[in-house]
Amino acid sequence: MKKIALILLLSFGIPSFVSASSTEASYYFEEGWNLVNGFTHPDSLRGGEVLPENIKAVYILKQPTQEFVRVYPNPETKKLEGIQDSYYEKTAQFVYSDKVGRSEYIFQEPLPPKYWNEHLIHRGWNLIGLSNYMIESSNHPDLTLSEIKGTCNIEKAYYFFGGQWMKFDMPEMDSTLLGKGLLMKVSNNCIMGMEDPIPAPPSIPGR
């Protein structure tokens, strides 16, 4: 499954993923634009009501230029050059569907929370993909955005629903957000994630 995804990404000028594993997710597409976590190409669909031919366009928000770049169809390969593999794993993409319905799709699941300190957020607007590690679970019940913001000073946050931006004011990162995206504006370059639960090694005596 991962090999298939790798071939597709290379074929359309998108960097290959080397640090994550292929995961199947379910997403309910609305007619029009959808903000979907880790969706890079219609061929990642694996059955359901929305078929590859129903996907008409896919865009990412490129950093640090903060411009929308087309991934599908006819990828803007020059603008996509230099984007790190992990960028696609941790961001959400705008996907245009001409049909309503739920479908399965394959995406690259980011590495577990211990690697979140590698998740650089750029000053200004960012599209954050909401994967399993950013949603409340039995290990992290009642998880909030404040708990996973890391060093980021979040000025504004929105989610996309019904074709429009909605201010993010949910108290918790609940399961309804899984697989979606969050538009977030931060004041400076920062690192998103939870604090490392493992303390630093003891200091050497006399120092």
C-alpha positions in Angstrom: 0.0 0.0 0.0 2.8 2.4 0.9 4.6 1.5 -2.4 1.6 2.4 -4.4 1.3 5.8 -2.7 5.0 6.4 -3.2 4.8 5.8 -7.0 1.8 8.1 -7.3 3.5 10.9 -5.5 6.7 10.6 -7.5 4.7 10.5 -10.8 3.0 13.8 -10.1 6.0 15.7 -8.9 5.3 15.5 -5.2 8.1 14.5 -2.8 8.1 11.0 -1.5 7.3 10.2 2.1 10.0 8.5 4.1 9.1 9.2 7.7 5.5 8.0 8.0 3.3 5.0 7.3 0.3 4.7 5.0 -3.0 4.9 6.8 -6.6 4.6 5.6 -9.0 7.2 6.7 -12.7 8.0 6.1 -13.8 11.5 5.1 -17.2 13.0 4.4 -16.8 15.3 1.3 -19.1 18.3 0.8 -19.8 19.5 -2.7 -17.3 22.3 -3.3 -14.1 22.9 -1.3 -13.1 20.6 1.6 -10.1 21.0 4.0 -8.7 17.5 4.2 -5.8 16.2 6.2 -3.0 14.7 4.0 -5.0 14.4 0.7 -2.6 14.9 -2.2 -4.2 13.2 -5.2 -7.6 11.6 -6.3 -5.9 8.2 -6.7 -5.6 8.0 -3.0 -9.3 7.3 -2.8 -10.0 3.7 -1.9 -13.8 3.2 -2.3 -16.9 5.1 -1.3 -19.4 7.5 -2.7 -16.9 10.1 -3.9 -14.7 8.7 -6.8 -11.4 10.0 -8.2 -13.2 11.6 -11.1 -15.3 13.6 -8.7 -12.1 15.3 -7.4 -11.5 18.4 -9.6 -8.6 20.1 -7.8 -6.2 19.9 -4.9 -4.2 22.8 -3.5 -1.7 23.3 -0.6 -0.7 26.4 1.3 3.0 26.8 0.7 5.3 28.1 3.4 6.8 30.5 4.0 5.4 32.3 1.0 1.8 31.6 2.1 0.6 31.1 -1.5 -1.9 28.5 -2.7 -0.1 26.0 -5.0 -2.0 23.5 -7.2 -1.1 19.9 -6.6 -3.8 18.5 -8.9 -4.5 18.7 -11.8 -1.3 19.8 -13.6 0.9 20.3 -10.5 2.8 23.5 -10.3 6.0 21.6 -10.0 8.3 24.6 -9.9 6.5 26.1 -6.9 6.4 22.6 -5.3 10.2 22.2 -5.4 12.0 22.3 -2.1 9.0 21.4 0.0 10.0 18.8 2.7 8.3 15.4 2.7 7.0 15.9 6.2 5.1 19.1 5.1 2.5 17.0 3.3 2.1 14.7 6.3 1.3 17.5 8.8 -0.8 19.9 6.7 -4.3 19.9 5.3 -5.1 20.4 1.6 -8.0 22.2 -0.1 -9.8 19.5 -2.1 -12.6 20.3 -4.6 -15.3 17.7 -5.0 -18.3 17.9 -7.3 -20.1 15.3 -5.3 -21.3 14.8 -1.7 -20.4 11.6 0.1 -18.1 9.6 2.4 -15.1 7.8 1.0 -11.9 6.1 2.2 -8.5 7.5 1.3 -4.9 6.7 1.9 -2.6 9.3 3.6 0.7 9.4 5.3 0.2 9.4 9.1 2.7 11.7 10.9 5.1 10.3 13.4 3.9 10.0 17.0 3.8 12.9 19.5 7.4 12.5 20.5 8.4 13.9 17.2 5.9 16.9 17.2 8.8 19.2 18.2 9.9 18.9 14.6 6.6 20.5 13.4 7.6 24.0 12.4 4.8 26.5 12.1 5.6 29.6 10.1 4.7 33.2 11.1 1.3 34.1 9.6 -1.3 31.6 8.3 -0.8 27.8 8.3 -3.1 24.9 7.4 -2.7 22.3 10.1 -3.7 18.7 9.3 -5.6 17.2 12.3 -4.4 13.6 12.6 -4.9 11.0 15.3 -2.1 12.6 17.4 -3.8 15.9 17.6 -7.2 14.6 18.6 -8.4 13.5 22.1 -8.0 9.8 22.9 -7.9 7.5 25.9 -4.2 8.5 26.4 -5.0 12.2 26.1 -8.7 12.7 27.1 -10.1 16.2 26.9 -7.2 17.4 24.8 -7.3 21.1 23.9 -5.6 23.3 21.3 -3.8 25.0 24.1 -2.2 21.7 25.1 -0.7 21.1 21.7 0.2 24.6 20.6 3.8 24.2 21.9 5.7 27.5 21.6 3.1 29.0 19.2 1.3 32.2 20.1 -2.0 31.5 18.2 -3.7 34.8 17.2 -6.6 33.3 15.2 -7.9 29.8 14.4 -10.6 28.7 12.0 -12.1 25.4 10.7 -13.9 25.1 7.3 -17.5 23.9 7.3 -20.4 24.4 4.8 -18.2 26.3 2.4 -17.1 28.9 4.9 -14.7 29.7 7.6 -15.9 29.2 11.2 -14.1 30.6 14.2 -12.5 27.7 16.2 -13.9 28.0 19.7 -14.3 24.3 20.6 -13.1 23.5 24.1 -11.6 20.2 23.1 -10.0 18.6 20.0 -12.9 16.1 19.7 -13.2 13.2 17.3 -15.3 15.1 14.8 -12.2 17.0 13.8 -10.2 13.9 12.8 -9.0 14.1 9.2 -9.9 17.7 8.8 -7.8 20.9 8.9 -7.3 24.0 11.0 -6.4 27.4 9.6 -4.1 29.0 12.2 -2.4 32.4 12.4 0.7 32.7 14.7 2.7 35.7 15.6 6.2 34.2 15.0 7.9 31.0 13.7 7.3 28.4 16.3 7.2 24.7 17.1 3.8 23.0 17.6 3.4 20.0 20.0 3.0 18.9 23.5 5.8 19.4 26.1 8.2 16.5 26.3 7.2 14.4 29.3 10.8 13.1 29.7 12.9 15.6 31.7 16.5 16.5 30.7 19.3 14.3 32.0 20.6 15.2 35.5 23.3 17.9 35.4 26.9 17.0 36.1 28.0 17.9 39.7 30.1 21.0 40.0 28.8 22.7 36.9 
